[in-house]
Structure formats: C-alpha cells, structure tokens
Amino acid sequence: MKRIFRMIALALVCTICLPTAAFATRTPSVKEEMRGVWVSSVYNLDYPAKPTTDSDILKAEADSILDNCVKWGLNAVFLQVRPSSDALYKSKLFPWSKYLTGRQGTAPEDGFDPLAYWVKAAHKRGLELHAWINPYRITKGKQAEWDSLVSSHPAKQHPEWTIQYTDQNYYFNPGLPEVRDLVVQGAVEIAENYDIDGLHMDDYFYPGKDFPDSATYAQYGGNFSDIADWRRDNVNQLVRELDRALHAVRREIRFGISPSGIWANRSTDPRGSNTNGYEHYTANYADSLYWIENGLVDYIIPQIYWEIGHAQADFATLADWWNQAVQGTKDVKLYIGMGAYRCADNPTGVWQTTDPLFASMDYLKDKSNVGGSVFFRYGSIPAVQGMADRLTAWYAADTGTSSKPTENGEAQRFSDILAQLLLSMIQ
C-alpha cells in the first residue's frame, strides 16, 4: 500500500510540474538569480515610446515590454517612475511626468495609473517590479524647463530647497533635512500604495564637486572639518532614513541602489579597487561601501559598464572587488549592472559585437557572492541584432527551463508548494 501511495504521489508531482496551457514554466525566482533590466522613462528612452495620455497605448507598450522580458529569460524589471522629481503614478507630492503624457501635471486618460498597471502585469507574468526613483534631480532642460514646472511642483513650492548648478539645471539640495524628508515621504508613498517588490535608486546623488552649497555647509556642517565628509554624511543619512522608513511600511520590501562601478580607486583610498576611473565616493559623495558594511541596503548593483581588459576600469578587477566587498554581509545582495547599451546606442567606444557583454557574464559565474545581473537598458537589447536571441539562449542553457509566462502567478506558486510537499512524502 505504501508503495502504491508513493507511485500516486510521484504521478501528481509530475503532473504539477509539467508546463501546461494554464501553468507554463515560471521564470526562475529572483531568490535564485537576479535577471533584471532597467526600463527608462527619461527622454522616453524605453517607456512610453513617446508621451501620450492614451491609456490603451500605455497598457499595450507595458505588455510588450513585459512579454519580451519573460521571453528573454528575465525575472525582474526596474521601472523608472520618478525621472526628474515627477511621477509615473498617482502622487500627492509630485506632479505627473511630462515624459508620460507630454505635459507636466497632466494625467493619463480614464484615471489610468501606469505603476499600478505595471505591478499587476509584472506579477501576472511571474516578474518582480522595482520602482526606480531619482532623488534630487529637478530639471534636465535648463532654465526653460524650470520655467515650465507646474506651480504645485515641490521645487516651485519651496525654491529655497533648490540649487541651480553649473549646467543651468536645478537640483534639490541634499544638505537640507527638508529635502531628505521629501525624498523619504515620496518613497513611502509608493511603498504604501503599490505592491512593489523593491524601491530602487540609481547613481544620481551630488551632481559634482563644485556644487554650490557652501551656505548650507556653513549652516549644517559644524561637526565636519571637510565639506566632502559632510556631503557623504548627508547621502548616508538619506539612505539610512529610506531603509528604516520603507521597512516600517513593509518588512519584506527590498531597498537597493545602483552606484557607478567604482567606489574609489586605490590611489584615493587603499581599500579601493585597482582602477583609475570615475569614482562615486569623491564625485557623487556616495559611500556605497559604508551602506554595505552597515546593512543600509538590501541589494547593491554597481554599474560595471566596461569590458574585461579595460585599461582604466577592468570588468574582472571590479567584479572581484565588489564580490569581496559584500563578503560576510548576509543581508546585502550583490547584483552586477551590465552595460548592454555599449553594444547599441553609446556614441563612443561602442562594442562591435555582444561578445564583451557575454564574456563578462561568463566571468561572473565563478563569483560566489554575485547573485545575478541587471541590464541597462531595455531598449538596447532589441536594438542590437542577435542580442535578444543570445540572451534568451544564455538563460535557457543556464537553467534548462522554459521562460514562458504563467497565466496565474498565485496558482503557480501554489503548485510549487504542493509539489514540494508531495516530494517530501515520497522520500
């Protein structure tokens, strides 16, 4: 009788695990390996293709992007929902983005909420959705864009929170407690209202060493003898406050940052990498090593956008450095930002083939602390002939499984649990 029961249980496991019309094989869990992609909204690089208020177009474009992500074997999307202190979602703090509808403050038709749609559509396909925000940038179009900001914009409501930088663009002043509070409130608003899997920031912190904030330093920097240390502390405070606030909303939400690929060169700090390139420790005043060591982020995604053998910033050297940087930090996951754009739309130094990208991915296989990759950016993958097919084949070969979407993510998760239970009964 026991033997018969085991045979029946085994048959049920096989039935559950077989891909069917209702339950196609799910994209591998992010817990196994991060396979992400950044979807940019600034300048309409990826979404939407051009500004529109038409909800049907916005839905169709989202569906197309998400379907491609599943087809390529990806399992996470990092959607830029606040490119320049604006919003691709319903917000009480920031106006609707001009990159979404063509005019700042103008909402999509029919009460459509893009972020709500993206979250639901991503989860339906077994994908994670991380909301990507830019903390300080206000304008990219110089004085003309500043003049066009709607009156309800927080920068227009509080111009004393802003600084005009050398490129004639405007930024929120990172040294002000009110600015940090605004950024934190904006992140909490997203976490409270949308079932996102993560809240994500990129590498835009202080825009340069000559940022004109001496008056703010005089007001708030009394405990620091060096303005650079004070600036780094301002960013650290923001990261710490975001970490606390987001996890107070939902314990399971993940908070992560993608700094540029070099923390610091060894010539700047003996703890740094054996490189000679742009370093965010001194250029952006972002101390990512501090975040890692103090557990202020759940994941870090350094943008290592160079090839193996690069003279100033060798990919292998940096991958090794970051792999070591997270060693022993059980709560901080490491994913590597991959420069897919260098095969496509970078005006200088374009790779002639996709070989450098995939050689780098192959190198990462032996890095014990690397939990996967995130590609910048979505549009670069279909833009390069053969890249999408090669990426699909790469992940299919790596897992030996299909990457077709599931029509019901909750049902698929239930079947996975049931299969595990039955297997335990067989053993």
Contacts in CASP RR format, 6 or more apart in sequence:
PFRMAT RR
TARGET T0000
AUTHOR 0000-0000-0000
METHOD contacts of the structure
MODEL  1
MKRIFRMIALALVCTICLPTAAFATRTPSVKEEMRGVWVSSVYNLDYPAK
PTTDSDILKAEADSILDNCVKWGLNAVFLQVRPSSDALYKSKLFPWSKYL
TGRQGTAPEDGFDPLAYWVKAAHKRGLELHAWINPYRITKGKQAEWDSLV
SSHPAKQHPEWTIQYTDQNYYFNPGLPEVRDLVVQGAVEIAENYDIDGLH
MDDYFYPGKDFPDSATYAQYGGNFSDIADWRRDNVNQLVRELDRALHAVR
REIRFGISPSGIWANRSTDPRGSNTNGYEHYTANYADSLYWIENGLVDYI
IPQIYWEIGHAQADFATLADWWNQAVQGTKDVKLYIGMGAYRCADNPTGV
WQTTDPLFASMDYLKDKSNVGGSVFFRYGSIPAVQGMADRLTAWYAADTG
TSSKPTENGEAQRFSDILAQLLLSMIQ
5 425 0 8 1.000
6 425 0 8 1.000
6 426 0 8 1.000
9 422 0 8 1.000
9 425 0 8 1.000
9 426 0 8 1.000
10 422 0 8 1.000
10 426 0 8 1.000
12 422 0 8 1.000
13 419 0 8 1.000
13 422 0 8 1.000
13 423 0 8 1.000
13 426 0 8 1.000
16 415 0 8 1.000
16 418 0 8 1.000
16 419 0 8 1.000
16 422 0 8 1.000
17 415 0 8 1.000
17 419 0 8 1.000
19 25 0 8 1.000
19 402 0 8 1.000
19 404 0 8 1.000
21 407 0 8 1.000
22 407 0 8 1.000
22 408 0 8 1.000
22 411 0 8 1.000
23 406 0 8 1.000
23 407 0 8 1.000
23 408 0 8 1.000
23 411 0 8 1.000
23 412 0 8 1.000
23 415 0 8 1.000
24 402 0 8 1.000
24 404 0 8 1.000
24 405 0 8 1.000
24 406 0 8 1.000
24 407 0 8 1.000
25 401 0 8 1.000
25 402 0 8 1.000
25 403 0 8 1.000
25 404 0 8 1.000
25 406 0 8 1.000
26 126 0 8 1.000
26 405 0 8 1.000
26 406 0 8 1.000
26 409 0 8 1.000
26 412 0 8 1.000
26 416 0 8 1.000
27 35 0 8 1.000
27 70 0 8 1.000
27 73 0 8 1.000
27 74 0 8 1.000
27 75 0 8 1.000
27 125 0 8 1.000
27 126 0 8 1.000
27 127 0 8 1.000
27 403 0 8 1.000
27 405 0 8 1.000
28 35 0 8 1.000
28 73 0 8 1.000
28 75 0 8 1.000
28 399 0 8 1.000
28 401 0 8 1.000
29 75 0 8 1.000
30 75 0 8 1.000
30 76 0 8 1.000
30 128 0 8 1.000
30 197 0 8 1.000
33 75 0 8 1.000
33 371 0 8 1.000
33 372 0 8 1.000
34 75 0 8 1.000
34 76 0 8 1.000
34 299 0 8 1.000
34 333 0 8 1.000
34 335 0 8 1.000
34 371 0 8 1.000
34 372 0 8 1.000
34 373 0 8 1.000
34 374 0 8 1.000
35 73 0 8 1.000
35 74 0 8 1.000
35 75 0 8 1.000
35 76 0 8 1.000
35 372 0 8 1.000
35 373 0 8 1.000
35 395 0 8 1.000
36 69 0 8 1.000
36 74 0 8 1.000
36 75 0 8 1.000
36 76 0 8 1.000
36 77 0 8 1.000
36 78 0 8 1.000
36 335 0 8 1.000
36 373 0 8 1.000
36 374 0 8 1.000
36 375 0 8 1.000
37 69 0 8 1.000
37 74 0 8 1.000
37 76 0 8 1.000
37 77 0 8 1.000
37 78 0 8 1.000
37 374 0 8 1.000
37 375 0 8 1.000
37 376 0 8 1.000
37 377 0 8 1.000
37 378 0 8 1.000
37 381 0 8 1.000
38 78 0 8 1.000
38 80 0 8 1.000
38 132 0 8 1.000
38 374 0 8 1.000
38 375 0 8 1.000
38 376 0 8 1.000
38 377 0 8 1.000
38 378 0 8 1.000
39 46 0 8 1.000
39 47 0 8 1.000
39 65 0 8 1.000
39 77 0 8 1.000
39 78 0 8 1.000
39 79 0 8 1.000
39 80 0 8 1.000
39 377 0 8 1.000
39 378 0 8 1.000
40 46 0 8 1.000
40 47 0 8 1.000
40 80 0 8 1.000
40 83 0 8 1.000
40 377 0 8 1.000
40 378 0 8 1.000
41 47 0 8 1.000
41 48 0 8 1.000
41 79 0 8 1.000
41 80 0 8 1.000
41 81 0 8 1.000
41 83 0 8 1.000
41 88 0 8 1.000
41 97 0 8 1.000
41 99 0 8 1.000
41 100 0 8 1.000
42 80 0 8 1.000
42 83 0 8 1.000
42 84 0 8 1.000
42 99 0 8 1.000
42 140 0 8 1.000
43 99 0 8 1.000
43 140 0 8 1.000
44 50 0 8 1.000
44 51 0 8 1.000
44 99 0 8 1.000
45 377 0 8 1.000
45 379 0 8 1.000
46 65 0 8 1.000
46 377 0 8 1.000
46 378 0 8 1.000
46 379 0 8 1.000
47 61 0 8 1.000
47 62 0 8 1.000
47 65 0 8 1.000
47 79 0 8 1.000
47 378 0 8 1.000
48 57 0 8 1.000
48 58 0 8 1.000
48 61 0 8 1.000
48 99 0 8 1.000
48 100 0 8 1.000
49 61 0 8 1.000
51 98 0 8 1.000
51 99 0 8 1.000
51 100 0 8 1.000
51 101 0 8 1.000
51 102 0 8 1.000
51 103 0 8 1.000
52 58 0 8 1.000
52 101 0 8 1.000
52 102 0 8 1.000
52 108 0 8 1.000
53 101 0 8 1.000
53 102 0 8 1.000
53 106 0 8 1.000
53 107 0 8 1.000
53 108 0 8 1.000
53 109 0 8 1.000
54 108 0 8 1.000
54 109 0 8 1.000
55 108 0 8 1.000
55 109 0 8 1.000
55 110 0 8 1.000
55 111 0 8 1.000
55 112 0 8 1.000
58 100 0 8 1.000
58 108 0 8 1.000
58 112 0 8 1.000
58 114 0 8 1.000
58 117 0 8 1.000
59 112 0 8 1.000
59 117 0 8 1.000
62 114 0 8 1.000
62 117 0 8 1.000
62 118 0 8 1.000
62 121 0 8 1.000
63 121 0 8 1.000
65 77 0 8 1.000
65 378 0 8 1.000
66 77 0 8 1.000
66 118 0 8 1.000
66 121 0 8 1.000
66 122 0 8 1.000
66 125 0 8 1.000
66 127 0 8 1.000
67 125 0 8 1.000
67 405 0 8 1.000
68 378 0 8 1.000
68 381 0 8 1.000
68 382 0 8 1.000
68 388 0 8 1.000
69 77 0 8 1.000
69 125 0 8 1.000
69 127 0 8 1.000
69 378 0 8 1.000
70 125 0 8 1.000
70 126 0 8 1.000
70 127 0 8 1.000
70 403 0 8 1.000
70 404 0 8 1.000
70 405 0 8 1.000
71 388 0 8 1.000
71 392 0 8 1.000
71 403 0 8 1.000
71 404 0 8 1.000
72 381 0 8 1.000
72 388 0 8 1.000
72 391 0 8 1.000
72 392 0 8 1.000
72 395 0 8 1.000
72 403 0 8 1.000
73 391 0 8 1.000
73 392 0 8 1.000
73 395 0 8 1.000
73 396 0 8 1.000
73 403 0 8 1.000
74 127 0 8 1.000
74 375 0 8 1.000
74 395 0 8 1.000
74 403 0 8 1.000
75 126 0 8 1.000
75 127 0 8 1.000
75 128 0 8 1.000
76 127 0 8 1.000
76 128 0 8 1.000
76 129 0 8 1.000
76 130 0 8 1.000
76 197 0 8 1.000
76 374 0 8 1.000
77 118 0 8 1.000
77 122 0 8 1.000
77 127 0 8 1.000
77 128 0 8 1.000
77 129 0 8 1.000
77 130 0 8 1.000
78 130 0 8 1.000
78 132 0 8 1.000
78 200 0 8 1.000
78 374 0 8 1.000
79 88 0 8 1.000
79 115 0 8 1.000
79 118 0 8 1.000
79 129 0 8 1.000
79 130 0 8 1.000
79 131 0 8 1.000
79 132 0 8 1.000
80 88 0 8 1.000
80 132 0 8 1.000
80 133 0 8 1.000
80 134 0 8 1.000
81 87 0 8 1.000
81 88 0 8 1.000
81 89 0 8 1.000
81 114 0 8 1.000
81 115 0 8 1.000
81 131 0 8 1.000
81 132 0 8 1.000
81 133 0 8 1.000
81 190 0 8 1.000
82 88 0 8 1.000
82 94 0 8 1.000
82 97 0 8 1.000
82 132 0 8 1.000
82 133 0 8 1.000
82 134 0 8 1.000
83 97 0 8 1.000
83 99 0 8 1.000
83 134 0 8 1.000
83 137 0 8 1.000
84 97 0 8 1.000
84 134 0 8 1.000
84 137 0 8 1.000
84 138 0 8 1.000
84 139 0 8 1.000
84 140 0 8 1.000
85 94 0 8 1.000
85 134 0 8 1.000
85 137 0 8 1.000
85 138 0 8 1.000
85 153 0 8 1.000
85 154 0 8 1.000
85 155 0 8 1.000
85 172 0 8 1.000
86 94 0 8 1.000
86 95 0 8 1.000
86 96 0 8 1.000
86 97 0 8 1.000
86 98 0 8 1.000
86 99 0 8 1.000
86 104 0 8 1.000
86 105 0 8 1.000
86 153 0 8 1.000
87 93 0 8 1.000
87 94 0 8 1.000
87 95 0 8 1.000
87 96 0 8 1.000
87 97 0 8 1.000
88 96 0 8 1.000
88 97 0 8 1.000
88 99 0 8 1.000
88 100 0 8 1.000
88 114 0 8 1.000
88 115 0 8 1.000
89 113 0 8 1.000
89 114 0 8 1.000
89 115 0 8 1.000
89 116 0 8 1.000
89 131 0 8 1.000
89 190 0 8 1.000
89 193 0 8 1.000
89 194 0 8 1.000
90 107 0 8 1.000
90 113 0 8 1.000
90 116 0 8 1.000
90 193 0 8 1.000
91 186 0 8 1.000
91 189 0 8 1.000
92 189 0 8 1.000
93 154 0 8 1.000
93 182 0 8 1.000
93 185 0 8 1.000
93 186 0 8 1.000
93 189 0 8 1.000
94 153 0 8 1.000
94 154 0 8 1.000
94 186 0 8 1.000
95 104 0 8 1.000
95 105 0 8 1.000
95 149 0 8 1.000
95 150 0 8 1.000
95 152 0 8 1.000
95 153 0 8 1.000
96 104 0 8 1.000
96 105 0 8 1.000
96 106 0 8 1.000
96 107 0 8 1.000
96 108 0 8 1.000
97 104 0 8 1.000
98 104 0 8 1.000
98 105 0 8 1.000
100 108 0 8 1.000
100 114 0 8 1.000
101 107 0 8 1.000
101 108 0 8 1.000
104 148 0 8 1.000
104 149 0 8 1.000
104 150 0 8 1.000
104 153 0 8 1.000
105 150 0 8 1.000
105 152 0 8 1.000
108 114 0 8 1.000
115 131 0 8 1.000
115 190 0 8 1.000
115 194 0 8 1.000
115 196 0 8 1.000
116 194 0 8 1.000
118 129 0 8 1.000
119 129 0 8 1.000
119 194 0 8 1.000
119 195 0 8 1.000
119 196 0 8 1.000
122 128 0 8 1.000
122 129 0 8 1.000
123 129 0 8 1.000
123 195 0 8 1.000
123 409 0 8 1.000
124 405 0 8 1.000
124 406 0 8 1.000
124 407 0 8 1.000
124 408 0 8 1.000
124 409 0 8 1.000
125 405 0 8 1.000
125 406 0 8 1.000
126 405 0 8 1.000
126 406 0 8 1.000
126 409 0 8 1.000
126 412 0 8 1.000
128 197 0 8 1.000
128 198 0 8 1.000
129 196 0 8 1.000
129 197 0 8 1.000
129 198 0 8 1.000
130 196 0 8 1.000
130 197 0 8 1.000
130 198 0 8 1.000
130 199 0 8 1.000
130 200 0 8 1.000
130 254 0 8 1.000
131 190 0 8 1.000
131 194 0 8 1.000
131 196 0 8 1.000
131 198 0 8 1.000
131 199 0 8 1.000
131 200 0 8 1.000
132 200 0 8 1.000
132 201 0 8 1.000
132 202 0 8 1.000
133 183 0 8 1.000
133 186 0 8 1.000
133 187 0 8 1.000
133 190 0 8 1.000
133 199 0 8 1.000
133 200 0 8 1.000
133 201 0 8 1.000
134 201 0 8 1.000
134 202 0 8 1.000
134 204 0 8 1.000
135 172 0 8 1.000
135 174 0 8 1.000
135 183 0 8 1.000
135 201 0 8 1.000
135 204 0 8 1.000
135 205 0 8 1.000
135 238 0 8 1.000
136 171 0 8 1.000
136 172 0 8 1.000
136 174 0 8 1.000
136 179 0 8 1.000
136 183 0 8 1.000
136 204 0 8 1.000
136 205 0 8 1.000
136 206 0 8 1.000
136 207 0 8 1.000
137 169 0 8 1.000
137 171 0 8 1.000
137 204 0 8 1.000
137 207 0 8 1.000
138 146 0 8 1.000
138 149 0 8 1.000
138 155 0 8 1.000
138 162 0 8 1.000
138 169 0 8 1.000
138 170 0 8 1.000
138 171 0 8 1.000
138 172 0 8 1.000
139 145 0 8 1.000
139 146 0 8 1.000
139 149 0 8 1.000
139 169 0 8 1.000
139 170 0 8 1.000
140 169 0 8 1.000
141 169 0 8 1.000
142 167 0 8 1.000
142 168 0 8 1.000
142 169 0 8 1.000
143 168 0 8 1.000
145 169 0 8 1.000
146 155 0 8 1.000
146 170 0 8 1.000
149 155 0 8 1.000
149 156 0 8 1.000
150 156 0 8 1.000
151 157 0 8 1.000
154 161 0 8 1.000
154 182 0 8 1.000
155 161 0 8 1.000
155 162 0 8 1.000
155 170 0 8 1.000
155 172 0 8 1.000
158 178 0 8 1.000
161 172 0 8 1.000
161 173 0 8 1.000
161 176 0 8 1.000
161 178 0 8 1.000
161 179 0 8 1.000
161 182 0 8 1.000
162 170 0 8 1.000
162 171 0 8 1.000
162 172 0 8 1.000
162 173 0 8 1.000
163 170 0 8 1.000
163 171 0 8 1.000
163 172 0 8 1.000
163 173 0 8 1.000
163 211 0 8 1.000
163 212 0 8 1.000
163 213 0 8 1.000
164 170 0 8 1.000
164 212 0 8 1.000
165 171 0 8 1.000
165 207 0 8 1.000
165 208 0 8 1.000
165 211 0 8 1.000
165 212 0 8 1.000
166 210 0 8 1.000
167 207 0 8 1.000
169 207 0 8 1.000
171 207 0 8 1.000
171 211 0 8 1.000
172 179 0 8 1.000
172 182 0 8 1.000
172 183 0 8 1.000
173 179 0 8 1.000
173 213 0 8 1.000
173 216 0 8 1.000
174 180 0 8 1.000
174 205 0 8 1.000
174 206 0 8 1.000
174 213 0 8 1.000
174 231 0 8 1.000
174 234 0 8 1.000
174 235 0 8 1.000
174 238 0 8 1.000
175 213 0 8 1.000
175 216 0 8 1.000
175 220 0 8 1.000
175 231 0 8 1.000
175 234 0 8 1.000
176 216 0 8 1.000
176 220 0 8 1.000
177 220 0 8 1.000
180 234 0 8 1.000
180 237 0 8 1.000
180 238 0 8 1.000
180 241 0 8 1.000
183 238 0 8 1.000
183 242 0 8 1.000
184 238 0 8 1.000
184 241 0 8 1.000
184 242 0 8 1.000
184 245 0 8 1.000
187 199 0 8 1.000
187 242 0 8 1.000
187 245 0 8 1.000
187 246 0 8 1.000
188 245 0 8 1.000
188 246 0 8 1.000
188 249 0 8 1.000
190 196 0 8 1.000
190 199 0 8 1.000
191 199 0 8 1.000
191 246 0 8 1.000
191 249 0 8 1.000
191 250 0 8 1.000
191 253 0 8 1.000
192 249 0 8 1.000
196 253 0 8 1.000
197 253 0 8 1.000
197 254 0 8 1.000
198 253 0 8 1.000
198 254 0 8 1.000
198 255 0 8 1.000
198 256 0 8 1.000
199 242 0 8 1.000
199 246 0 8 1.000
199 253 0 8 1.000
199 254 0 8 1.000
199 255 0 8 1.000
199 256 0 8 1.000
200 255 0 8 1.000
200 256 0 8 1.000
200 257 0 8 1.000
200 258 0 8 1.000
201 242 0 8 1.000
201 256 0 8 1.000
201 257 0 8 1.000
201 258 0 8 1.000
202 257 0 8 1.000
202 258 0 8 1.000
203 257 0 8 1.000
203 258 0 8 1.000
203 259 0 8 1.000
203 260 0 8 1.000
203 280 0 8 1.000
203 284 0 8 1.000
203 286 0 8 1.000
203 303 0 8 1.000
204 284 0 8 1.000
205 235 0 8 1.000
205 280 0 8 1.000
205 284 0 8 1.000
205 285 0 8 1.000
205 286 0 8 1.000
206 231 0 8 1.000
206 235 0 8 1.000
206 284 0 8 1.000
206 285 0 8 1.000
206 286 0 8 1.000
207 284 0 8 1.000
208 283 0 8 1.000
208 284 0 8 1.000
209 282 0 8 1.000
209 283 0 8 1.000
211 231 0 8 1.000
213 227 0 8 1.000
213 231 0 8 1.000
214 227 0 8 1.000
217 224 0 8 1.000
217 227 0 8 1.000
217 230 0 8 1.000
220 230 0 8 1.000
221 227 0 8 1.000
221 230 0 8 1.000
222 230 0 8 1.000
223 230 0 8 1.000
224 230 0 8 1.000
224 233 0 8 1.000
228 282 0 8 1.000
228 285 0 8 1.000
231 285 0 8 1.000
232 281 0 8 1.000
232 285 0 8 1.000
232 286 0 8 1.000
232 287 0 8 1.000
232 290 0 8 1.000
234 285 0 8 1.000
235 284 0 8 1.000
235 285 0 8 1.000
235 286 0 8 1.000
235 287 0 8 1.000
236 287 0 8 1.000
236 290 0 8 1.000
236 291 0 8 1.000
236 296 0 8 1.000
239 257 0 8 1.000
239 291 0 8 1.000
239 296 0 8 1.000
239 297 0 8 1.000
240 294 0 8 1.000
240 296 0 8 1.000
242 255 0 8 1.000
243 255 0 8 1.000
243 295 0 8 1.000
243 296 0 8 1.000
243 297 0 8 1.000
246 253 0 8 1.000
246 255 0 8 1.000
247 253 0 8 1.000
247 255 0 8 1.000
254 298 0 8 1.000
254 299 0 8 1.000
255 297 0 8 1.000
255 298 0 8 1.000
256 297 0 8 1.000
256 298 0 8 1.000
256 299 0 8 1.000
256 300 0 8 1.000
256 301 0 8 1.000
257 286 0 8 1.000
257 288 0 8 1.000
257 291 0 8 1.000
257 297 0 8 1.000
257 300 0 8 1.000
257 301 0 8 1.000
258 300 0 8 1.000
258 301 0 8 1.000
258 302 0 8 1.000
258 303 0 8 1.000
258 337 0 8 1.000
258 374 0 8 1.000
259 280 0 8 1.000
259 284 0 8 1.000
259 286 0 8 1.000
259 288 0 8 1.000
259 300 0 8 1.000
259 302 0 8 1.000
259 303 0 8 1.000
260 278 0 8 1.000
260 279 0 8 1.000
260 280 0 8 1.000
260 283 0 8 1.000
260 284 0 8 1.000
260 302 0 8 1.000
260 303 0 8 1.000
261 280 0 8 1.000
261 302 0 8 1.000
261 303 0 8 1.000
261 304 0 8 1.000
261 305 0 8 1.000
261 313 0 8 1.000
261 318 0 8 1.000
261 322 0 8 1.000
262 273 0 8 1.000
262 275 0 8 1.000
262 277 0 8 1.000
262 278 0 8 1.000
262 279 0 8 1.000
262 280 0 8 1.000
262 313 0 8 1.000
262 318 0 8 1.000
263 272 0 8 1.000
263 273 0 8 1.000
263 279 0 8 1.000
263 280 0 8 1.000
263 281 0 8 1.000
263 287 0 8 1.000
263 288 0 8 1.000
263 289 0 8 1.000
263 302 0 8 1.000
263 321 0 8 1.000
263 325 0 8 1.000
264 271 0 8 1.000
264 272 0 8 1.000
264 273 0 8 1.000
264 279 0 8 1.000
264 281 0 8 1.000
264 282 0 8 1.000
264 289 0 8 1.000
265 272 0 8 1.000
265 273 0 8 1.000
265 274 0 8 1.000
265 275 0 8 1.000
265 276 0 8 1.000
265 277 0 8 1.000
265 279 0 8 1.000
266 272 0 8 1.000
266 273 0 8 1.000
266 274 0 8 1.000
266 275 0 8 1.000
267 276 0 8 1.000
268 279 0 8 1.000
268 281 0 8 1.000
268 282 0 8 1.000
269 281 0 8 1.000
271 289 0 8 1.000
272 321 0 8 1.000
273 317 0 8 1.000
273 318 0 8 1.000
273 321 0 8 1.000
274 317 0 8 1.000
274 321 0 8 1.000
275 312 0 8 1.000
275 313 0 8 1.000
275 314 0 8 1.000
275 317 0 8 1.000
275 318 0 8 1.000
276 312 0 8 1.000
276 313 0 8 1.000
277 312 0 8 1.000
277 313 0 8 1.000
280 286 0 8 1.000
280 288 0 8 1.000
281 287 0 8 1.000
281 288 0 8 1.000
281 289 0 8 1.000
288 300 0 8 1.000
288 302 0 8 1.000
289 325 0 8 1.000
290 296 0 8 1.000
291 297 0 8 1.000
291 300 0 8 1.000
291 332 0 8 1.000
292 300 0 8 1.000
292 325 0 8 1.000
292 326 0 8 1.000
292 329 0 8 1.000
292 332 0 8 1.000
293 329 0 8 1.000
295 329 0 8 1.000
295 331 0 8 1.000
295 332 0 8 1.000
297 332 0 8 1.000
298 331 0 8 1.000
298 332 0 8 1.000
298 333 0 8 1.000
299 332 0 8 1.000
299 333 0 8 1.000
299 334 0 8 1.000
299 335 0 8 1.000
300 322 0 8 1.000
300 326 0 8 1.000
300 332 0 8 1.000
300 333 0 8 1.000
300 334 0 8 1.000
300 335 0 8 1.000
301 334 0 8 1.000
301 335 0 8 1.000
301 336 0 8 1.000
301 337 0 8 1.000
301 374 0 8 1.000
302 318 0 8 1.000
302 322 0 8 1.000
302 334 0 8 1.000
302 336 0 8 1.000
302 337 0 8 1.000
303 337 0 8 1.000
303 339 0 8 1.000
303 376 0 8 1.000
304 313 0 8 1.000
304 315 0 8 1.000
304 318 0 8 1.000
304 319 0 8 1.000
304 322 0 8 1.000
304 336 0 8 1.000
304 337 0 8 1.000
304 338 0 8 1.000
304 360 0 8 1.000
305 337 0 8 1.000
305 338 0 8 1.000
305 339 0 8 1.000
305 341 0 8 1.000
305 342 0 8 1.000
305 376 0 8 1.000
306 312 0 8 1.000
306 313 0 8 1.000
306 314 0 8 1.000
306 315 0 8 1.000
306 318 0 8 1.000
307 315 0 8 1.000
307 342 0 8 1.000
307 351 0 8 1.000
307 356 0 8 1.000
307 359 0 8 1.000
307 360 0 8 1.000
308 314 0 8 1.000
308 315 0 8 1.000
308 316 0 8 1.000
308 356 0 8 1.000
308 359 0 8 1.000
308 360 0 8 1.000
308 363 0 8 1.000
309 315 0 8 1.000
309 316 0 8 1.000
315 360 0 8 1.000
315 363 0 8 1.000
316 363 0 8 1.000
319 336 0 8 1.000
319 360 0 8 1.000
319 363 0 8 1.000
319 364 0 8 1.000
319 367 0 8 1.000
319 370 0 8 1.000
320 367 0 8 1.000
322 334 0 8 1.000
322 336 0 8 1.000
322 370 0 8 1.000
323 334 0 8 1.000
323 367 0 8 1.000
323 368 0 8 1.000
323 369 0 8 1.000
323 370 0 8 1.000
324 369 0 8 1.000
325 334 0 8 1.000
326 332 0 8 1.000
326 333 0 8 1.000
326 334 0 8 1.000
326 369 0 8 1.000
327 369 0 8 1.000
333 371 0 8 1.000
334 369 0 8 1.000
334 370 0 8 1.000
334 371 0 8 1.000
335 370 0 8 1.000
335 371 0 8 1.000
335 372 0 8 1.000
335 373 0 8 1.000
335 374 0 8 1.000
336 360 0 8 1.000
336 364 0 8 1.000
336 370 0 8 1.000
336 372 0 8 1.000
336 373 0 8 1.000
336 374 0 8 1.000
337 373 0 8 1.000
337 374 0 8 1.000
337 375 0 8 1.000
337 376 0 8 1.000
338 357 0 8 1.000
338 360 0 8 1.000
338 361 0 8 1.000
338 373 0 8 1.000
338 374 0 8 1.000
338 375 0 8 1.000
338 376 0 8 1.000
339 357 0 8 1.000
339 375 0 8 1.000
339 376 0 8 1.000
339 380 0 8 1.000
340 357 0 8 1.000
340 375 0 8 1.000
340 376 0 8 1.000
340 377 0 8 1.000
340 380 0 8 1.000
340 381 0 8 1.000
340 384 0 8 1.000
340 387 0 8 1.000
341 376 0 8 1.000
341 377 0 8 1.000
341 380 0 8 1.000
342 349 0 8 1.000
342 350 0 8 1.000
342 351 0 8 1.000
342 356 0 8 1.000
342 357 0 8 1.000
343 350 0 8 1.000
343 351 0 8 1.000
343 353 0 8 1.000
343 354 0 8 1.000
343 356 0 8 1.000
343 357 0 8 1.000
343 380 0 8 1.000
343 384 0 8 1.000
343 387 0 8 1.000
344 350 0 8 1.000
344 379 0 8 1.000
344 380 0 8 1.000
344 383 0 8 1.000
344 384 0 8 1.000
344 387 0 8 1.000
345 380 0 8 1.000
345 383 0 8 1.000
351 357 0 8 1.000
354 384 0 8 1.000
354 386 0 8 1.000
354 387 0 8 1.000
354 390 0 8 1.000
357 387 0 8 1.000
358 390 0 8 1.000
358 394 0 8 1.000
361 373 0 8 1.000
361 394 0 8 1.000
364 370 0 8 1.000
364 372 0 8 1.000
364 373 0 8 1.000
375 381 0 8 1.000
380 387 0 8 1.000
381 387 0 8 1.000
381 388 0 8 1.000
381 391 0 8 1.000
382 388 0 8 1.000
392 403 0 8 1.000
395 403 0 8 1.000
396 402 0 8 1.000
396 403 0 8 1.000
406 412 0 8 1.000
END
